[in-house]
């Protein structure tokens, strides 16, 4: 394994920020990605590299540059490659988790590049949504909801298995940071369209009604899966997720 994959994640992130004179972002990323492709037969290595990408996508200074690098290589963002024909239960679980995680990273890359929201502070997110059309707000909401769904149905649904492995425990915590941000964006989208309800036409109002119903479902599923994950992980989480209610505002 090359040295670029052995240094701590924080050092690689500093490389991605161009803070290391010896190796710049593009070179560090290219070396890491090359080794990623060479080690697809190792679920540990594949998961570790994806977590490095994930951390970079959560950082405001590296999110877009790394998202652009990953977008260029989107067709090569493979999951762990298990032995062909293997029916081993544990190996299959590692493969399914890797497939879900690689899908999530691809979707997050697309979200970052299209909407430029996830890596912003809450106040800035709300300001950006306030200047967005009702139709585009619904588009943002639907894409955000899709990311939350991947976390809750494909990744947090496997928390019991994930908690057996340190690398997956770290992934669960990274996903928690994302779900706090994503859920907040969902709420901003719903609340902004509700605030402008008198300006909406009939079709927009119907779409808002569907979005509110969807948000209630997203809230319930998120509470369930995050609660289950936290109880099994049994570790302190960096921030508290605040849940919101919109049922009282559904009459139009």
N, C-alpha and C positions, 0 to 999 in steps of 0.2 A: 504494500500500500504506500502511495507516495506521501511525502511529508505534508503536502497541502491538505490532506484529509486527516492528519494526525494532530495538527495544531488545534487549540481550543476554538470553539465557535466564535467567541468574542474577537479573536485575532483575525479570523476570516472576515467577520463583519467590518473590522477596521480596514482590511484590504479592500473590501467593497466600497468603503467610504473614501478610498484613496489616501488613507492616513499612514500607510506603510510605504516607505520610500523604495524598498527593495522589490516590491511586487505590486502592481497597480490592479485596479478592479478587473479589467478585461482579462488580463493574464491569470489572475487568481481564479476567476470564474471559469475560464477555459480549461485550466488544469483540473479543477474540481469536477467539472462536467465530464471531462475525458475519463477520469477515474471512476465516476459514477457509471458510465456505460461499460467499463471494463469489469465492474464488480456487481453486475445485476443478479448474479447467482447467489449473492449474500443478502438476506433480508435485513440483517443488522446494518450493513454498509449502506444499502439503498435507503433505509429509514433514516439513518444519520444524515445523509446528504439532503434528503427532503426536509429534515428539520432545520438544516442550515439555510436552505432556500426560504423556509417558512419564517424564520427569525428575520431574515433580510427583508421579506415582504411586509413585516410588521413595523419596521423602522422607517420613520418619515424620510430620512435622508437617502435610504437605499431602496425603498419600495419600487419606485418607478424605474430606475436604472436596471435593477435585477429583474423586474417584470418584463422589461424590453428584451433582456438577454434570454429569459425563459421563453418568451413568445417566439423568438427566432428558432428555438429548439423544441417547440411544442410537440412536434411529431416524434420526438425522441425522449419524451418524459414517460418512460416505461415504468411499470411496477416491477417489483421483485420477480425474477424469472425462476419459478420452481421447476424441479425436474419433470420433464415431459412424461405424462402417464402416471405420475405419482398419485397415490390415493391416501397418503399419510395425512391424518387429520390435522396435526399441528402445522405441517407445511402448508396445507390448504388454507388454514386460518391466516397465516402470515401473508400468503398471496392475496387473499380477499381484502385484508386490511391495507396492504400496499396498493392494490388497485383503487380502493376508495380514496386513499390519501393522495395518490397521483392525480386522480380526477379532481379532487378538491383544490389542489395547487393550481391545476390548469384553469379551473373556474375562477379562482381568486386572482390569478394573473389577468384574465380577461376583465374582471370587475375593476381592478385597479386602473388598468389602462383606459377603460371606457368612461368610468364615472369619477375617478380622482377623489374619492370620498373617504375610503376606509382608513387612510393614513393621516387624516386631518383631525384636529382637536374638535370636540363636540360643538363648540360655539361656531367654528368655521363650517362644520358639516351642516348645521342648521341654516346658516347664512346662505350656503350654496343651494340648499333645497328650496329656500324661500324664493330664489330667483329662477326656479325651474318650473316649466309648464306642468299642468295637472297630468297630461299624458306621459310626460317624461318621468314624473314622480312615480307613477304607477309602474313604469318600466324599471326604475331603480328598485322599487319595492319588490317586484317579482324576482329580479336577479339576486337581491339580498336574501329573500326567502329561500331561494334555491340553495344558496350556500349554507344557510342554517339547516335546511333539510338534510344535506349531505352529512353535516356534523352529527345531527341527532339520530338519523336513521341508519347510517352506514358506519359511523365511527363510535359515537357514544353508546350505541346499542351493543357494542362489543367491549364495554368497559371492564367487565369481569375478567375477560381474557387479557386485555391490555395491561391490567394492574399487575400481572405476573412478570412483566418485563420493564426494566427501567426506561428504555428508549421510548416505549409506548406511553409510559406515564408522563414523560416529558411532552409527548405529542398531545396528550389529553389536556395538559395545562396550556400549551400554545393555542389549541383550539378554543379553550375557554376564553382567553383574551380576545380572540376573534369574535366569538359569539356575543360577548358583551358589546362590542362595537357594532356588530351587524344588527343585533336586536334593537339597539338605540337608533340606528339609521331607519329601520322599519318603523319605529314609533314616530320619528320625525316626519317620515313620508305620510303616515296616516294623519297625524295631528295637523300638518300643514294643509292638506286637502280638506280636512274638517273645518279648519279656520276660514277657508275660502269657499265653503259650501254654497253660499248664496250666489257666487259667481259662476258656478258650474252649470253646464247644460244638462239635459235629461240623461244622455248617455254617460257623461262624466260622473253624474250623481250615482247612477247604477253601478259604475265601475268602483266608485268610492265605497258604496255599500258592500260590494263583494270583497274589497280590500279590508274593510273593517272586520267582516266575518272571518276572513283569512287570518287577520292579525290575532283575533281571539284564539284561534286554533294554534297558531304559531306560539303564542304565549303559553298555552297549556302544555304543548309538547316540549317546549324549551324548559319550562319549570320541571317537568317530569324527568327528562333526560339529564339535565344539569344536576338536579337533586340526586339522582341515582349515581351519576358519575362522582360527585363530591363525596357521597357517603361511602363509596367503595375505594376511592383514591385515598381518603383519610389524610390529606395534606392541606395545608393552608393555601388558599388561592389569593392571587395578588389584588383583586378588586372584587367588589360586590356587585352583582347584577341587579338592577332595579327593574321590576316588572310593572307594566302599565295596563290600565283598563280603558276601553273605549266604548263598552256596551251602552253606557248612559247617553252617548252622543249619536247613536245609530239612527234616530228618527230624522227624516229629511223632508 
